[in-house]
Amino acid sequence: MITKDRRANIFQDLEITEEEERLMTGSNLRRRLHVAERFLNGQEISSILDVGCGRGIIGGYMLRRYMCKVVGIDIFQDDPESDLKSAVKRGLDVKKVDINVETFPYPDDTFDAVLFLEVIEHLRNYHHALNEINRVLRRGGVLVLSTPNMCKTSNILRLISGKGILPLESRDKHLWLFSYDQIKTLLIMHGFKPQNVVYVNYPPRGLFGYVHKNVVCHMVKRLGDIISVKASKVKPVYFEGSLESIFKERIGEDIEMFQPKEG
């Protein structure tokens, strides 16, 4: 188990800017990293692929935490030159890849773990990305996936009041929202076995926010802001075709077998 001082030293070594620190605080990045670490504990890890690596904060942390090779890929859309340089500076072996359509530039069964943290909701073709993750992850390897929770409290309240929860011009550029059940089904489609799910909350605002995050969401975990899932690759699968056919041919009655524990 990593100590608090060791974690602090790692963040100091990453030379995080003030802007990055604000983003990390607002999105509760440290808590999300802690969950990813928990999912990877006990695994034999010599190589990690960070899909959607951005500035390399998460990948750089994992490199120092596990002392292994960390590779990052990203579309690098917003500020490509600056983001790519930051990721390289933090020690990642980085490649520019359009995750929506391009083949990942790695052989089959290359990586022991893949990080796919708050990326799937931005992709036009997340099926392609999951196909490629399955291909480059070794059998038994771990996928750590996180995404905003469609069923979080604020979304439920917006729906009750007649408002939408996914504007055409989303502030966060989200194209999709997923519930845990949808993520679980997607993972099974693509040859993964969900093993564990944890719900992570953003920092609370005000008294109501504090009560909601620390009492309500503690009792009803599925109302949390972020879904974090650990899954293992159980078989190579290349998904193509309709959802109807995939349900009939590949899922059938298997879903109950893959029920993970909540924690």
N, C-alpha and C positions, 0 to 999 in steps of 0.2 A: 504494500500500500504506500503510495507516495505521500510525503509529509507536506504540510502547508508551506513550510519554508522552501522546500524543493520546488513546489509549484510556483511560488513567488519568484524564485530565482530564474525559472524557465521563462516566465513572462518578462522579466527584466532583460534577459538575454535576447528576446525577440525585438527589442527596441520599438515598442508600440507608440505610435504618435498620439497626440491629444485627440485628434478626430477619430482615430480607431478606438481609443479608450471610451469615448462617448458612445460609439456604436456598440461596443462590447457590453457596456453597462445597460444600455437601453434594451438590448436583445437578450440579456442574461447569458452571454456567451460562456462565461466561466462555469455556470451551472450545467449548460449543455455539454461542455467539454468533460465535466465530471461524470455525466451519465455515459458519454462515449467511452471514457476510461473504464468505467464499471463494466460495460459490455465487453471490453477487450481483455479485462483481467483474466488470467489463467490461460490465455491463448498463446500459442507459439507464433510469434510475429517477427518476420525478418524483412517484410516489405508491405507497404501500405500505399494504396492509390486514393488520392483525395480528388473526387470528381466535383468540379466547380470550386476549385481551390482559392479563387480570388487573390487576395494579397498574401496568402500563405500563412496566416496567423494560426489556423487550426493545424495545417500540415506541419508547420515549423514547430509547434508545440509537441505534436506527436513524435516528430523526429528526435527531439531532445528527451522526451519522456521514455521512449522505447529503444532509443539508440539503434534505429533501423533505417533502411532506405525508405524515403517517402517521395512519391512521384505525384505531381499535380497536373491536372488538365482543366482547361476552362475555355469558354468562348472569348473571354476578356473583351467584353462589349463596351463597358462604360468608360474606362480609362485604361486602354490596353497596355500602353507602354509603361505607365507608372505601376499598375498592378502586377504586371509580369516581372518587372525589376524587383519589386518588393518581395514577391514569392521566391525568386532566385536568391536574393540577399538572405532570406531566412533558411536557405539550405535545400529547397525543393528542386528536384529535377523536373522542370516545367515544360509542357508542350501546349501550344494553342490548338484546340480541337473544337469543332462545332459538335457539341454533345448530342444535338438533335438528330444529326444525319450522318456524321462521319464515323468510320470504324476507329475504335481506340487503337493507337499505334503500339500494341503490345501483343505478344503471343498468348495463346490459350493457357489458362491455369498458371498465371504469373504471380498473382498477389495472394498474401495470406489474409488481408483485410481490405475492405473498401469503405471509405467514408462518403456518404451521399447526404450531406447535411443542409437542409433547407435549399434544395436545388430543384427537386422534382416539380414543384409548383410553378417554376418559371419556364418549363420546357414545353415546346409545341409537341414534341414526339417523345414522351417519357418511356414508351414501350421500347424504342430503339436503345435508349440509354440503359434500361434494365437488361435488355438482351446482351449488350456489350459488357455490362458489369458481370453478368452470369458467365460470360465467355472467359473473361480475364481473371476471375476469381477461382482459386483452386477449389476442388470438391472438399467440403467441410470448412472452407474459409468463412469469415464473418463479414456480413454487410451491416453497417450501422447507418440507418436512414432516419432522418427527422424532417418534419414538415408542419406548417401551421395546422391546427385542429379545426376542421369545419364545425365541429360540435362544441366549440368553446362557448362560454356563457354569453359573451357580447354578441356573437353571431346569432345565438338563439333569440336573444332579446330583439335584435334587429329584424329577424324574421317575424316575430310575434307582432311587432309594430308595423309590419308591412313593407319594410325596407329591404333592399337587396344586400347580399353579403359579398358580392364580387363585382365591383364597378368595372365598366369596360376599360376605363383608364385607372387601374389600381395603383395606389400610391407606391406599393411595393413591387409593382410589375408582376403580380401573381396572375397566372392564367387559369389556375385550377385551385380548388380546395378539396381536401380529402378527409373523410372520417377514418377511424382506425380500421373498421371493417373493410373499407375500400382498399386501404393500403395492404391489409392482410391478404385480400383476394388477389391483388396485383402481384404480390410476392409469390404466392403459390403458383399463379399462372406462369411466372418466370423461373420456376425451379428452385425456389427458396422455401425454407421452413422457418416461419416466425417463432422465436424462442422467448422473447420478453418484450414488454412494452412499458415505458415510463412516460408520464405526462409532466412537462416542465412549464412553469409559469413565468411570465415577465414580471419584473419588479412591481409591487403594488403601488397605487397612487391613492393617497388619502385614507381615511378611516374605513370607508366602504370597501375600497380596494384591498386593504389589509385584511379585513374580516373575510372577504370573499376568497382571496388567494390562500389564506392560512386556515380557514375553517371549512368553507363550502367545498373548495376544490380538494381539500385534504380528505373530506368525506366522500365526495363524488369525483374521483380522479379523472373521469372521462370529460369533465368540463374544462380541463387544463388547456393552456394556450398552444403548446407544442407537443406533437406526438413524436416520441423517440422509440425506435424499434431495432431490436437485434434479431438478425436472421442468419441462418447458415445455408450455404449452397448444398442442395441434396442431389441435384441432377442437372446436366446440361440441357437447356431448353432454348429454342429459338421461337419466340411467339410471333405468329402471323395469322391473320384471319379474323373473323368476327368474334365479338365477346360471347355471342350465343354458342358458337361452335366450341370455344375454349371451355366454357362452363360444362358443356355436355361431354367433351372428350377428355379433359385433363383434370377437372376438379371433382365432378361427381359428388360422392359422399365423403370425400377426403377432408373437407374443411374442419370437421370436428376433431380429426386427428391432430390438427396443427394448432389447436387452441393454446396460446401462450399463457403464461402466468403474468398477472399484473403486479408491479412492484415499484 
